[in-house]
Amino acid sequence: MSVISKKICMIGDFSVGKTSLTSRFVKNIFSDKYFSTVGVKVNAKELQISQQSVLKLMIWDVAGKDTFTTLDDNYLRGSSGYLLVADGTRPQTIETAFKLQEHMQHKFGEIPFCMLINKCDLKSEWQCSKNELDAIRREGWEYFETSAKTGEGVEMAFLTLGKKLLQ
């Protein structure tokens, strides 16, 4: 059986849930405690893709970025793909996600990614407009409404990116 290792990065604004999404996917746990990521945290999880192959995702959870801070390209270098994370309760994080995707494309070219709009368990508190969601669709981006708290959409988002990495 062959094991294919791929590095992916979790990028997005501060406090959108990148670490919580990673914990939900890798360990199937959620904590209400907030700890700001400093630098990068690396986790790994293997996915059975076929009877002959396993995809090992090396997940780099990169410290949050907003419009006033810049991504550390050293953490992103060598990435096969990324998950772009925004928080549905904070529409400015979607704007940040657009800027981060533009940065990634400029620096690293066309690499696979999916967008996650997190905190769908708080849908009644979402402040992102239909126009913002339509803008994501117009870009042709594959996006998922996720909840690190309940697990909704998390596995599917990682699996979808994993399949894109193997195409």
Phi and psi in radians as a Rosetta constraint file:
Dihedral C 1 N 2 CA 2 C 2 CIRCULARHARMONIC -1.694 0.35
Dihedral N 2 CA 2 C 2 N 3 CIRCULARHARMONIC 2.520 0.35
Dihedral C 2 N 3 CA 3 C 3 CIRCULARHARMONIC -1.977 0.35
Dihedral N 3 CA 3 C 3 N 4 CIRCULARHARMONIC 2.164 0.35
Dihedral C 3 N 4 CA 4 C 4 CIRCULARHARMONIC -1.875 0.35
Dihedral N 4 CA 4 C 4 N 5 CIRCULARHARMONIC 2.097 0.35
Dihedral C 4 N 5 CA 5 C 5 CIRCULARHARMONIC -1.708 0.35
Dihedral N 5 CA 5 C 5 N 6 CIRCULARHARMONIC 2.354 0.35
Dihedral C 5 N 6 CA 6 C 6 CIRCULARHARMONIC -2.381 0.35
Dihedral N 6 CA 6 C 6 N 7 CIRCULARHARMONIC 2.353 0.35
Dihedral C 6 N 7 CA 7 C 7 CIRCULARHARMONIC -1.572 0.35
Dihedral N 7 CA 7 C 7 N 8 CIRCULARHARMONIC 2.247 0.35
Dihedral C 7 N 8 CA 8 C 8 CIRCULARHARMONIC -2.208 0.35
Dihedral N 8 CA 8 C 8 N 9 CIRCULARHARMONIC 2.692 0.35
Dihedral C 8 N 9 CA 9 C 9 CIRCULARHARMONIC -2.069 0.35
Dihedral N 9 CA 9 C 9 N 10 CIRCULARHARMONIC 2.538 0.35
Dihedral C 9 N 10 CA 10 C 10 CIRCULARHARMONIC -1.759 0.35
Dihedral N 10 CA 10 C 10 N 11 CIRCULARHARMONIC 2.023 0.35
Dihedral C 10 N 11 CA 11 C 11 CIRCULARHARMONIC -2.246 0.35
Dihedral N 11 CA 11 C 11 N 12 CIRCULARHARMONIC 2.640 0.35
Dihedral C 11 N 12 CA 12 C 12 CIRCULARHARMONIC 2.854 0.35
Dihedral N 12 CA 12 C 12 N 13 CIRCULARHARMONIC 3.116 0.35
Dihedral C 12 N 13 CA 13 C 13 CIRCULARHARMONIC -1.121 0.35
Dihedral N 13 CA 13 C 13 N 14 CIRCULARHARMONIC 2.966 0.35
Dihedral C 13 N 14 CA 14 C 14 CIRCULARHARMONIC -1.076 0.35
Dihedral N 14 CA 14 C 14 N 15 CIRCULARHARMONIC 2.451 0.35
Dihedral C 14 N 15 CA 15 C 15 CIRCULARHARMONIC 1.089 0.35
Dihedral N 15 CA 15 C 15 N 16 CIRCULARHARMONIC 0.526 0.35
Dihedral C 15 N 16 CA 16 C 16 CIRCULARHARMONIC -1.578 0.35
Dihedral N 16 CA 16 C 16 N 17 CIRCULARHARMONIC -0.238 0.35
Dihedral C 16 N 17 CA 17 C 17 CIRCULARHARMONIC 1.946 0.35
Dihedral N 17 CA 17 C 17 N 18 CIRCULARHARMONIC 0.342 0.35
Dihedral C 17 N 18 CA 18 C 18 CIRCULARHARMONIC -1.039 0.35
Dihedral N 18 CA 18 C 18 N 19 CIRCULARHARMONIC -0.833 0.35
Dihedral C 18 N 19 CA 19 C 19 CIRCULARHARMONIC -1.173 0.35
Dihedral N 19 CA 19 C 19 N 20 CIRCULARHARMONIC -0.708 0.35
Dihedral C 19 N 20 CA 20 C 20 CIRCULARHARMONIC -1.147 0.35
Dihedral N 20 CA 20 C 20 N 21 CIRCULARHARMONIC -0.696 0.35
Dihedral C 20 N 21 CA 21 C 21 CIRCULARHARMONIC -1.119 0.35
Dihedral N 21 CA 21 C 21 N 22 CIRCULARHARMONIC -0.723 0.35
Dihedral C 21 N 22 CA 22 C 22 CIRCULARHARMONIC -1.102 0.35
Dihedral N 22 CA 22 C 22 N 23 CIRCULARHARMONIC -0.796 0.35
Dihedral C 22 N 23 CA 23 C 23 CIRCULARHARMONIC -1.086 0.35
Dihedral N 23 CA 23 C 23 N 24 CIRCULARHARMONIC -0.702 0.35
Dihedral C 23 N 24 CA 24 C 24 CIRCULARHARMONIC -1.111 0.35
Dihedral N 24 CA 24 C 24 N 25 CIRCULARHARMONIC -0.757 0.35
Dihedral C 24 N 25 CA 25 C 25 CIRCULARHARMONIC -1.245 0.35
Dihedral N 25 CA 25 C 25 N 26 CIRCULARHARMONIC -0.823 0.35
Dihedral C 25 N 26 CA 26 C 26 CIRCULARHARMONIC -1.354 0.35
Dihedral N 26 CA 26 C 26 N 27 CIRCULARHARMONIC -0.776 0.35
Dihedral C 26 N 27 CA 27 C 27 CIRCULARHARMONIC -2.005 0.35
Dihedral N 27 CA 27 C 27 N 28 CIRCULARHARMONIC -0.074 0.35
Dihedral C 27 N 28 CA 28 C 28 CIRCULARHARMONIC 0.971 0.35
Dihedral N 28 CA 28 C 28 N 29 CIRCULARHARMONIC 0.730 0.35
Dihedral C 28 N 29 CA 29 C 29 CIRCULARHARMONIC -2.240 0.35
Dihedral N 29 CA 29 C 29 N 30 CIRCULARHARMONIC 2.774 0.35
Dihedral C 29 N 30 CA 30 C 30 CIRCULARHARMONIC -2.431 0.35
Dihedral N 30 CA 30 C 30 N 31 CIRCULARHARMONIC 2.406 0.35
Dihedral C 30 N 31 CA 31 C 31 CIRCULARHARMONIC -2.201 0.35
Dihedral N 31 CA 31 C 31 N 32 CIRCULARHARMONIC 2.411 0.35
Dihedral C 31 N 32 CA 32 C 32 CIRCULARHARMONIC -1.325 0.35
Dihedral N 32 CA 32 C 32 N 33 CIRCULARHARMONIC -0.231 0.35
Dihedral C 32 N 33 CA 33 C 33 CIRCULARHARMONIC -1.268 0.35
Dihedral N 33 CA 33 C 33 N 34 CIRCULARHARMONIC 2.374 0.35
Dihedral C 33 N 34 CA 34 C 34 CIRCULARHARMONIC -1.817 0.35
Dihedral N 34 CA 34 C 34 N 35 CIRCULARHARMONIC 2.172 0.35
Dihedral C 34 N 35 CA 35 C 35 CIRCULARHARMONIC -2.213 0.35
Dihedral N 35 CA 35 C 35 N 36 CIRCULARHARMONIC 2.108 0.35
Dihedral C 35 N 36 CA 36 C 36 CIRCULARHARMONIC -1.227 0.35
Dihedral N 36 CA 36 C 36 N 37 CIRCULARHARMONIC 2.299 0.35
Dihedral C 36 N 37 CA 37 C 37 CIRCULARHARMONIC -1.299 0.35
Dihedral N 37 CA 37 C 37 N 38 CIRCULARHARMONIC 2.288 0.35
Dihedral C 37 N 38 CA 38 C 38 CIRCULARHARMONIC -1.876 0.35
Dihedral N 38 CA 38 C 38 N 39 CIRCULARHARMONIC 2.084 0.35
Dihedral C 38 N 39 CA 39 C 39 CIRCULARHARMONIC 1.337 0.35
Dihedral N 39 CA 39 C 39 N 40 CIRCULARHARMONIC -1.907 0.35
Dihedral C 39 N 40 CA 40 C 40 CIRCULARHARMONIC -2.622 0.35
Dihedral N 40 CA 40 C 40 N 41 CIRCULARHARMONIC 2.552 0.35
Dihedral C 40 N 41 CA 41 C 41 CIRCULARHARMONIC -2.078 0.35
Dihedral N 41 CA 41 C 41 N 42 CIRCULARHARMONIC 2.418 0.35
Dihedral C 41 N 42 CA 42 C 42 CIRCULARHARMONIC -2.024 0.35
Dihedral N 42 CA 42 C 42 N 43 CIRCULARHARMONIC 2.284 0.35
Dihedral C 42 N 43 CA 43 C 43 CIRCULARHARMONIC -2.236 0.35
Dihedral N 43 CA 43 C 43 N 44 CIRCULARHARMONIC 2.890 0.35
Dihedral C 43 N 44 CA 44 C 44 CIRCULARHARMONIC -2.436 0.35
Dihedral N 44 CA 44 C 44 N 45 CIRCULARHARMONIC 2.577 0.35
Dihedral C 44 N 45 CA 45 C 45 CIRCULARHARMONIC -2.627 0.35
Dihedral N 45 CA 45 C 45 N 46 CIRCULARHARMONIC 2.424 0.35
Dihedral C 45 N 46 CA 46 C 46 CIRCULARHARMONIC -1.718 0.35
Dihedral N 46 CA 46 C 46 N 47 CIRCULARHARMONIC 2.428 0.35
Dihedral C 46 N 47 CA 47 C 47 CIRCULARHARMONIC -2.106 0.35
Dihedral N 47 CA 47 C 47 N 48 CIRCULARHARMONIC 2.264 0.35
Dihedral C 47 N 48 CA 48 C 48 CIRCULARHARMONIC -1.355 0.35
Dihedral N 48 CA 48 C 48 N 49 CIRCULARHARMONIC 1.952 0.35
Dihedral C 48 N 49 CA 49 C 49 CIRCULARHARMONIC -1.597 0.35
Dihedral N 49 CA 49 C 49 N 50 CIRCULARHARMONIC -0.721 0.35
Dihedral C 49 N 50 CA 50 C 50 CIRCULARHARMONIC -2.625 0.35
Dihedral N 50 CA 50 C 50 N 51 CIRCULARHARMONIC -3.136 0.35
Dihedral C 50 N 51 CA 51 C 51 CIRCULARHARMONIC -1.156 0.35
Dihedral N 51 CA 51 C 51 N 52 CIRCULARHARMONIC -0.416 0.35
Dihedral C 51 N 52 CA 52 C 52 CIRCULARHARMONIC -1.715 0.35
Dihedral N 52 CA 52 C 52 N 53 CIRCULARHARMONIC -0.312 0.35
Dihedral C 52 N 53 CA 53 C 53 CIRCULARHARMONIC -2.403 0.35
Dihedral N 53 CA 53 C 53 N 54 CIRCULARHARMONIC 2.582 0.35
Dihedral C 53 N 54 CA 54 C 54 CIRCULARHARMONIC -2.126 0.35
Dihedral N 54 CA 54 C 54 N 55 CIRCULARHARMONIC 2.360 0.35
Dihedral C 54 N 55 CA 55 C 55 CIRCULARHARMONIC -1.773 0.35
Dihedral N 55 CA 55 C 55 N 56 CIRCULARHARMONIC 2.102 0.35
Dihedral C 55 N 56 CA 56 C 56 CIRCULARHARMONIC -1.750 0.35
Dihedral N 56 CA 56 C 56 N 57 CIRCULARHARMONIC 1.940 0.35
Dihedral C 56 N 57 CA 57 C 57 CIRCULARHARMONIC -1.533 0.35
Dihedral N 57 CA 57 C 57 N 58 CIRCULARHARMONIC 2.121 0.35
Dihedral C 57 N 58 CA 58 C 58 CIRCULARHARMONIC -1.669 0.35
Dihedral N 58 CA 58 C 58 N 59 CIRCULARHARMONIC 1.860 0.35
Dihedral C 58 N 59 CA 59 C 59 CIRCULARHARMONIC -1.729 0.35
Dihedral N 59 CA 59 C 59 N 60 CIRCULARHARMONIC 1.969 0.35
Dihedral C 59 N 60 CA 60 C 60 CIRCULARHARMONIC -1.688 0.35
Dihedral N 60 CA 60 C 60 N 61 CIRCULARHARMONIC 1.920 0.35
Dihedral C 60 N 61 CA 61 C 61 CIRCULARHARMONIC -1.578 0.35
Dihedral N 61 CA 61 C 61 N 62 CIRCULARHARMONIC 1.766 0.35
Dihedral C 61 N 62 CA 62 C 62 CIRCULARHARMONIC -1.555 0.35
Dihedral N 62 CA 62 C 62 N 63 CIRCULARHARMONIC 2.448 0.35
Dihedral C 62 N 63 CA 63 C 63 CIRCULARHARMONIC -0.881 0.35
Dihedral N 63 CA 63 C 63 N 64 CIRCULARHARMONIC 2.516 0.35
Dihedral C 63 N 64 CA 64 C 64 CIRCULARHARMONIC -1.036 0.35
Dihedral N 64 CA 64 C 64 N 65 CIRCULARHARMONIC 2.579 0.35
Dihedral C 64 N 65 CA 65 C 65 CIRCULARHARMONIC -2.277 0.35
Dihedral N 65 CA 65 C 65 N 66 CIRCULARHARMONIC 2.517 0.35
Dihedral C 65 N 66 CA 66 C 66 CIRCULARHARMONIC -2.244 0.35
Dihedral N 66 CA 66 C 66 N 67 CIRCULARHARMONIC -2.871 0.35
Dihedral C 66 N 67 CA 67 C 67 CIRCULARHARMONIC -1.274 0.35
Dihedral N 67 CA 67 C 67 N 68 CIRCULARHARMONIC -0.201 0.35
Dihedral C 67 N 68 CA 68 C 68 CIRCULARHARMONIC -1.769 0.35
Dihedral N 68 CA 68 C 68 N 69 CIRCULARHARMONIC -0.186 0.35
Dihedral C 68 N 69 CA 69 C 69 CIRCULARHARMONIC -2.092 0.35
Dihedral N 69 CA 69 C 69 N 70 CIRCULARHARMONIC 2.833 0.35
Dihedral C 69 N 70 CA 70 C 70 CIRCULARHARMONIC -2.041 0.35
Dihedral N 70 CA 70 C 70 N 71 CIRCULARHARMONIC 2.675 0.35
Dihedral C 70 N 71 CA 71 C 71 CIRCULARHARMONIC -1.189 0.35
Dihedral N 71 CA 71 C 71 N 72 CIRCULARHARMONIC 2.503 0.35
Dihedral C 71 N 72 CA 72 C 72 CIRCULARHARMONIC -1.512 0.35
Dihedral N 72 CA 72 C 72 N 73 CIRCULARHARMONIC 1.785 0.35
Dihedral C 72 N 73 CA 73 C 73 CIRCULARHARMONIC -1.070 0.35
Dihedral N 73 CA 73 C 73 N 74 CIRCULARHARMONIC -0.378 0.35
Dihedral C 73 N 74 CA 74 C 74 CIRCULARHARMONIC -1.094 0.35
Dihedral N 74 CA 74 C 74 N 75 CIRCULARHARMONIC -0.610 0.35
Dihedral C 74 N 75 CA 75 C 75 CIRCULARHARMONIC -1.249 0.35
Dihedral N 75 CA 75 C 75 N 76 CIRCULARHARMONIC -0.507 0.35
Dihedral C 75 N 76 CA 76 C 76 CIRCULARHARMONIC -1.534 0.35
Dihedral N 76 CA 76 C 76 N 77 CIRCULARHARMONIC -0.406 0.35
Dihedral C 76 N 77 CA 77 C 77 CIRCULARHARMONIC -0.987 0.35
Dihedral N 77 CA 77 C 77 N 78 CIRCULARHARMONIC 2.383 0.35
Dihedral C 77 N 78 CA 78 C 78 CIRCULARHARMONIC 1.455 0.35
Dihedral N 78 CA 78 C 78 N 79 CIRCULARHARMONIC 0.107 0.35
Dihedral C 78 N 79 CA 79 C 79 CIRCULARHARMONIC -1.268 0.35
Dihedral N 79 CA 79 C 79 N 80 CIRCULARHARMONIC 2.376 0.35
Dihedral C 79 N 80 CA 80 C 80 CIRCULARHARMONIC -1.537 0.35
Dihedral N 80 CA 80 C 80 N 81 CIRCULARHARMONIC -0.341 0.35
Dihedral C 80 N 81 CA 81 C 81 CIRCULARHARMONIC -3.045 0.35
Dihedral N 81 CA 81 C 81 N 82 CIRCULARHARMONIC 3.111 0.35
Dihedral C 81 N 82 CA 82 C 82 CIRCULARHARMONIC -2.729 0.35
Dihedral N 82 CA 82 C 82 N 83 CIRCULARHARMONIC 2.767 0.35
Dihedral C 82 N 83 CA 83 C 83 CIRCULARHARMONIC -1.918 0.35
Dihedral N 83 CA 83 C 83 N 84 CIRCULARHARMONIC 2.144 0.35
Dihedral C 83 N 84 CA 84 C 84 CIRCULARHARMONIC -1.690 0.35
Dihedral N 84 CA 84 C 84 N 85 CIRCULARHARMONIC 2.035 0.35
Dihedral C 84 N 85 CA 85 C 85 CIRCULARHARMONIC -1.958 0.35
Dihedral N 85 CA 85 C 85 N 86 CIRCULARHARMONIC 2.325 0.35
Dihedral C 85 N 86 CA 86 C 86 CIRCULARHARMONIC -2.261 0.35
Dihedral N 86 CA 86 C 86 N 87 CIRCULARHARMONIC 2.884 0.35
Dihedral C 86 N 87 CA 87 C 87 CIRCULARHARMONIC -1.967 0.35
Dihedral N 87 CA 87 C 87 N 88 CIRCULARHARMONIC 2.058 0.35
Dihedral C 87 N 88 CA 88 C 88 CIRCULARHARMONIC -1.051 0.35
Dihedral N 88 CA 88 C 88 N 89 CIRCULARHARMONIC -0.369 0.35
Dihedral C 88 N 89 CA 89 C 89 CIRCULARHARMONIC -1.508 0.35
Dihedral N 89 CA 89 C 89 N 90 CIRCULARHARMONIC -0.120 0.35
Dihedral C 89 N 90 CA 90 C 90 CIRCULARHARMONIC -2.312 0.35
Dihedral N 90 CA 90 C 90 N 91 CIRCULARHARMONIC 1.602 0.35
Dihedral C 90 N 91 CA 91 C 91 CIRCULARHARMONIC -1.041 0.35
Dihedral N 91 CA 91 C 91 N 92 CIRCULARHARMONIC -0.450 0.35
Dihedral C 91 N 92 CA 92 C 92 CIRCULARHARMONIC -1.124 0.35
Dihedral N 92 CA 92 C 92 N 93 CIRCULARHARMONIC -0.383 0.35
Dihedral C 92 N 93 CA 93 C 93 CIRCULARHARMONIC -1.254 0.35
Dihedral N 93 CA 93 C 93 N 94 CIRCULARHARMONIC -0.416 0.35
Dihedral C 93 N 94 CA 94 C 94 CIRCULARHARMONIC -1.255 0.35
Dihedral N 94 CA 94 C 94 N 95 CIRCULARHARMONIC -0.740 0.35
Dihedral C 94 N 95 CA 95 C 95 CIRCULARHARMONIC -1.045 0.35
Dihedral N 95 CA 95 C 95 N 96 CIRCULARHARMONIC -0.763 0.35
Dihedral C 95 N 96 CA 96 C 96 CIRCULARHARMONIC -1.054 0.35
Dihedral N 96 CA 96 C 96 N 97 CIRCULARHARMONIC -0.712 0.35
Dihedral C 96 N 97 CA 97 C 97 CIRCULARHARMONIC -1.059 0.35
Dihedral N 97 CA 97 C 97 N 98 CIRCULARHARMONIC -0.709 0.35
Dihedral C 97 N 98 CA 98 C 98 CIRCULARHARMONIC -1.065 0.35
Dihedral N 98 CA 98 C 98 N 99 CIRCULARHARMONIC -0.736 0.35
Dihedral C 98 N 99 CA 99 C 99 CIRCULARHARMONIC -1.189 0.35
Dihedral N 99 CA 99 C 99 N 100 CIRCULARHARMONIC -0.667 0.35
Dihedral C 99 N 100 CA 100 C 100 CIRCULARHARMONIC -1.173 0.35
Dihedral N 100 CA 100 C 100 N 101 CIRCULARHARMONIC -0.682 0.35
Dihedral C 100 N 101 CA 101 C 101 CIRCULARHARMONIC -1.136 0.35
Dihedral N 101 CA 101 C 101 N 102 CIRCULARHARMONIC -0.703 0.35
Dihedral C 101 N 102 CA 102 C 102 CIRCULARHARMONIC -1.063 0.35
Dihedral N 102 CA 102 C 102 N 103 CIRCULARHARMONIC -0.744 0.35
Dihedral C 102 N 103 CA 103 C 103 CIRCULARHARMONIC -1.077 0.35
Dihedral N 103 CA 103 C 103 N 104 CIRCULARHARMONIC -0.826 0.35
Dihedral C 103 N 104 CA 104 C 104 CIRCULARHARMONIC -1.053 0.35
Dihedral N 104 CA 104 C 104 N 105 CIRCULARHARMONIC -0.780 0.35
Dihedral C 104 N 105 CA 105 C 105 CIRCULARHARMONIC -1.134 0.35
Dihedral N 105 CA 105 C 105 N 106 CIRCULARHARMONIC -0.723 0.35
Dihedral C 105 N 106 CA 106 C 106 CIRCULARHARMONIC -1.127 0.35
Dihedral N 106 CA 106 C 106 N 107 CIRCULARHARMONIC -0.760 0.35
Dihedral C 106 N 107 CA 107 C 107 CIRCULARHARMONIC -1.399 0.35
Dihedral N 107 CA 107 C 107 N 108 CIRCULARHARMONIC -0.657 0.35
Dihedral C 107 N 108 CA 108 C 108 CIRCULARHARMONIC -2.143 0.35
Dihedral N 108 CA 108 C 108 N 109 CIRCULARHARMONIC -0.002 0.35
Dihedral C 108 N 109 CA 109 C 109 CIRCULARHARMONIC 1.380 0.35
Dihedral N 109 CA 109 C 109 N 110 CIRCULARHARMONIC -2.829 0.35
Dihedral C 109 N 110 CA 110 C 110 CIRCULARHARMONIC -1.436 0.35
Dihedral N 110 CA 110 C 110 N 111 CIRCULARHARMONIC 1.711 0.35
Dihedral C 110 N 111 CA 111 C 111 CIRCULARHARMONIC -2.067 0.35
Dihedral N 111 CA 111 C 111 N 112 CIRCULARHARMONIC 2.628 0.35
Dihedral C 111 N 112 CA 112 C 112 CIRCULARHARMONIC -1.064 0.35
Dihedral N 112 CA 112 C 112 N 113 CIRCULARHARMONIC 2.482 0.35
Dihedral C 112 N 113 CA 113 C 113 CIRCULARHARMONIC -2.702 0.35
Dihedral N 113 CA 113 C 113 N 114 CIRCULARHARMONIC 2.831 0.35
Dihedral C 113 N 114 CA 114 C 114 CIRCULARHARMONIC -2.323 0.35
Dihedral N 114 CA 114 C 114 N 115 CIRCULARHARMONIC 2.638 0.35
Dihedral C 114 N 115 CA 115 C 115 CIRCULARHARMONIC -1.798 0.35
Dihedral N 115 CA 115 C 115 N 116 CIRCULARHARMONIC 2.406 0.35
Dihedral C 115 N 116 CA 116 C 116 CIRCULARHARMONIC -2.055 0.35
Dihedral N 116 CA 116 C 116 N 117 CIRCULARHARMONIC 2.162 0.35
Dihedral C 116 N 117 CA 117 C 117 CIRCULARHARMONIC -1.776 0.35
Dihedral N 117 CA 117 C 117 N 118 CIRCULARHARMONIC 1.859 0.35
Dihedral C 117 N 118 CA 118 C 118 CIRCULARHARMONIC -1.560 0.35
Dihedral N 118 CA 118 C 118 N 119 CIRCULARHARMONIC 2.896 0.35
Dihedral C 118 N 119 CA 119 C 119 CIRCULARHARMONIC 1.329 0.35
Dihedral N 119 CA 119 C 119 N 120 CIRCULARHARMONIC 0.674 0.35
Dihedral C 119 N 120 CA 120 C 120 CIRCULARHARMONIC -1.230 0.35
Dihedral N 120 CA 120 C 120 N 121 CIRCULARHARMONIC -0.201 0.35
Dihedral C 120 N 121 CA 121 C 121 CIRCULARHARMONIC -1.210 0.35
Dihedral N 121 CA 121 C 121 N 122 CIRCULARHARMONIC -0.252 0.35
Dihedral C 121 N 122 CA 122 C 122 CIRCULARHARMONIC -1.918 0.35
Dihedral N 122 CA 122 C 122 N 123 CIRCULARHARMONIC 0.581 0.35
Dihedral C 122 N 123 CA 123 C 123 CIRCULARHARMONIC -0.933 0.35
Dihedral N 123 CA 123 C 123 N 124 CIRCULARHARMONIC -0.599 0.35
Dihedral C 123 N 124 CA 124 C 124 CIRCULARHARMONIC -1.151 0.35
Dihedral N 124 CA 124 C 124 N 125 CIRCULARHARMONIC -0.296 0.35
Dihedral C 124 N 125 CA 125 C 125 CIRCULARHARMONIC -1.809 0.35
Dihedral N 125 CA 125 C 125 N 126 CIRCULARHARMONIC 0.015 0.35
Dihedral C 125 N 126 CA 126 C 126 CIRCULARHARMONIC -1.077 0.35
Dihedral N 126 CA 126 C 126 N 127 CIRCULARHARMONIC 2.438 0.35
Dihedral C 126 N 127 CA 127 C 127 CIRCULARHARMONIC -2.064 0.35
Dihedral N 127 CA 127 C 127 N 128 CIRCULARHARMONIC 0.048 0.35
Dihedral C 127 N 128 CA 128 C 128 CIRCULARHARMONIC -1.339 0.35
Dihedral N 128 CA 128 C 128 N 129 CIRCULARHARMONIC 2.414 0.35
Dihedral C 128 N 129 CA 129 C 129 CIRCULARHARMONIC -1.537 0.35
Dihedral N 129 CA 129 C 129 N 130 CIRCULARHARMONIC 2.893 0.35
Dihedral C 129 N 130 CA 130 C 130 CIRCULARHARMONIC -1.041 0.35
Dihedral N 130 CA 130 C 130 N 131 CIRCULARHARMONIC -0.619 0.35
Dihedral C 130 N 131 CA 131 C 131 CIRCULARHARMONIC -1.072 0.35
Dihedral N 131 CA 131 C 131 N 132 CIRCULARHARMONIC -0.713 0.35
Dihedral C 131 N 132 CA 132 C 132 CIRCULARHARMONIC -1.162 0.35
Dihedral N 132 CA 132 C 132 N 133 CIRCULARHARMONIC -0.739 0.35
Dihedral C 132 N 133 CA 133 C 133 CIRCULARHARMONIC -1.162 0.35
Dihedral N 133 CA 133 C 133 N 134 CIRCULARHARMONIC -0.661 0.35
Dihedral C 133 N 134 CA 134 C 134 CIRCULARHARMONIC -1.126 0.35
Dihedral N 134 CA 134 C 134 N 135 CIRCULARHARMONIC -0.633 0.35
Dihedral C 134 N 135 CA 135 C 135 CIRCULARHARMONIC -1.094 0.35
Dihedral N 135 CA 135 C 135 N 136 CIRCULARHARMONIC -0.662 0.35
Dihedral C 135 N 136 CA 136 C 136 CIRCULARHARMONIC -1.135 0.35
Dihedral N 136 CA 136 C 136 N 137 CIRCULARHARMONIC -0.786 0.35
Dihedral C 136 N 137 CA 137 C 137 CIRCULARHARMONIC -1.091 0.35
Dihedral N 137 CA 137 C 137 N 138 CIRCULARHARMONIC -0.729 0.35
Dihedral C 137 N 138 CA 138 C 138 CIRCULARHARMONIC -1.067 0.35
Dihedral N 138 CA 138 C 138 N 139 CIRCULARHARMONIC -0.577 0.35
Dihedral C 138 N 139 CA 139 C 139 CIRCULARHARMONIC -1.212 0.35
Dihedral N 139 CA 139 C 139 N 140 CIRCULARHARMONIC -0.280 0.35
Dihedral C 139 N 140 CA 140 C 140 CIRCULARHARMONIC 1.412 0.35
Dihedral N 140 CA 140 C 140 N 141 CIRCULARHARMONIC 0.277 0.35
Dihedral C 140 N 141 CA 141 C 141 CIRCULARHARMONIC -1.343 0.35
Dihedral N 141 CA 141 C 141 N 142 CIRCULARHARMONIC 2.450 0.35
Dihedral C 141 N 142 CA 142 C 142 CIRCULARHARMONIC -1.433 0.35
Dihedral N 142 CA 142 C 142 N 143 CIRCULARHARMONIC 2.145 0.35
Dihedral C 142 N 143 CA 143 C 143 CIRCULARHARMONIC -2.323 0.35
Dihedral N 143 CA 143 C 143 N 144 CIRCULARHARMONIC 2.718 0.35
Dihedral C 143 N 144 CA 144 C 144 CIRCULARHARMONIC -2.248 0.35
Dihedral N 144 CA 144 C 144 N 145 CIRCULARHARMONIC 2.443 0.35
Dihedral C 144 N 145 CA 145 C 145 CIRCULARHARMONIC -1.581 0.35
Dihedral N 145 CA 145 C 145 N 146 CIRCULARHARMONIC 2.095 0.35
Dihedral C 145 N 146 CA 146 C 146 CIRCULARHARMONIC -2.180 0.35
Dihedral N 146 CA 146 C 146 N 147 CIRCULARHARMONIC 2.821 0.35
Dihedral C 146 N 147 CA 147 C 147 CIRCULARHARMONIC -2.450 0.35
Dihedral N 147 CA 147 C 147 N 148 CIRCULARHARMONIC 1.974 0.35
Dihedral C 147 N 148 CA 148 C 148 CIRCULARHARMONIC -1.138 0.35
Dihedral N 148 CA 148 C 148 N 149 CIRCULARHARMONIC -0.513 0.35
Dihedral C 148 N 149 CA 149 C 149 CIRCULARHARMONIC -1.186 0.35
Dihedral N 149 CA 149 C 149 N 150 CIRCULARHARMONIC -0.833 0.35
Dihedral C 149 N 150 CA 150 C 150 CIRCULARHARMONIC -1.690 0.35
Dihedral N 150 CA 150 C 150 N 151 CIRCULARHARMONIC -0.322 0.35
Dihedral C 150 N 151 CA 151 C 151 CIRCULARHARMONIC 1.609 0.35
Dihedral N 151 CA 151 C 151 N 152 CIRCULARHARMONIC -0.087 0.35
Dihedral C 151 N 152 CA 152 C 152 CIRCULARHARMONIC -1.013 0.35
Dihedral N 152 CA 152 C 152 N 153 CIRCULARHARMONIC 2.227 0.35
Dihedral C 152 N 153 CA 153 C 153 CIRCULARHARMONIC 1.313 0.35
Dihedral N 153 CA 153 C 153 N 154 CIRCULARHARMONIC -0.147 0.35
Dihedral C 153 N 154 CA 154 C 154 CIRCULARHARMONIC -1.203 0.35
Dihedral N 154 CA 154 C 154 N 155 CIRCULARHARMONIC -0.957 0.35
Dihedral C 154 N 155 CA 155 C 155 CIRCULARHARMONIC -1.013 0.35
Dihedral N 155 CA 155 C 155 N 156 CIRCULARHARMONIC -0.764 0.35
Dihedral C 155 N 156 CA 156 C 156 CIRCULARHARMONIC -1.087 0.35
Dihedral N 156 CA 156 C 156 N 157 CIRCULARHARMONIC -0.693 0.35
Dihedral C 156 N 157 CA 157 C 157 CIRCULARHARMONIC -1.112 0.35
Dihedral N 157 CA 157 C 157 N 158 CIRCULARHARMONIC -0.824 0.35
Dihedral C 157 N 158 CA 158 C 158 CIRCULARHARMONIC -1.151 0.35
Dihedral N 158 CA 158 C 158 N 159 CIRCULARHARMONIC -0.728 0.35
Dihedral C 158 N 159 CA 159 C 159 CIRCULARHARMONIC -1.101 0.35
Dihedral N 159 CA 159 C 159 N 160 CIRCULARHARMONIC -0.720 0.35
Dihedral C 159 N 160 CA 160 C 160 CIRCULARHARMONIC -1.089 0.35
Dihedral N 160 CA 160 C 160 N 161 CIRCULARHARMONIC -0.784 0.35
Dihedral C 160 N 161 CA 161 C 161 CIRCULARHARMONIC -1.112 0.35
Dihedral N 161 CA 161 C 161 N 162 CIRCULARHARMONIC -0.728 0.35
Dihedral C 161 N 162 CA 162 C 162 CIRCULARHARMONIC -0.985 0.35
Dihedral N 162 CA 162 C 162 N 163 CIRCULARHARMONIC -0.771 0.35
Dihedral C 162 N 163 CA 163 C 163 CIRCULARHARMONIC -1.142 0.35
Dihedral N 163 CA 163 C 163 N 164 CIRCULARHARMONIC -0.672 0.35
Dihedral C 163 N 164 CA 164 C 164 CIRCULARHARMONIC -1.080 0.35
Dihedral N 164 CA 164 C 164 N 165 CIRCULARHARMONIC -0.610 0.35
Dihedral C 164 N 165 CA 165 C 165 CIRCULARHARMONIC -1.167 0.35
Dihedral N 165 CA 165 C 165 N 166 CIRCULARHARMONIC -0.425 0.35
Dihedral C 165 N 166 CA 166 C 166 CIRCULARHARMONIC -1.667 0.35
Dihedral N 166 CA 166 C 166 N 167 CIRCULARHARMONIC -0.041 0.35
